[in-house]
Amino acid sequence: MAKRTKITRSRKVQKVTCPDILGVHPAECHPFGRLLSAVDGATNSGIPYRALAEHDNQRKALVECVREMLTRHHVSPEALDRDRQRREAMKRQGFEAVQSRMRRFPPEKSTILYRIEDVHHIL
């Protein structure tokens, strides 16, 4: 039986920061830079994180911005056009009330939302 040789390499552990992973928080010209403030930190075990906080009275603008970004990222223009056509057809046929149940994305009440206190507790 041949002997196995174990090769070990010394690895220099580099400290990774949040900007290394996510980049710097966007400037004022980006919606996130305008609507959110950010504080970078690390957990007790050294895992980097970025805490985001909305600016006062900016919730509606932030939700609209994120909704548009998510839609653009997750749905093709063709699919959005098909949705529009389906909604128009349902309305013409008198099924307008049914449309509230027809969504491409889940309603807010079925998604998980974390308060900042919950997130700090998890980290």
Secondary structure, 3 states (H helix, E strand, C coil): CCCCCCCCCCCCCCCCCHHHHHCCCCCCCCHHHHHEEEEEEECCCCCEEEEEEECCCCHHHHHHHHHHHHHHHHCCHHHHHHHHHHHHHHHHCCCHHHHHHCCCCCCHHHCCCCCHHHHHHHC
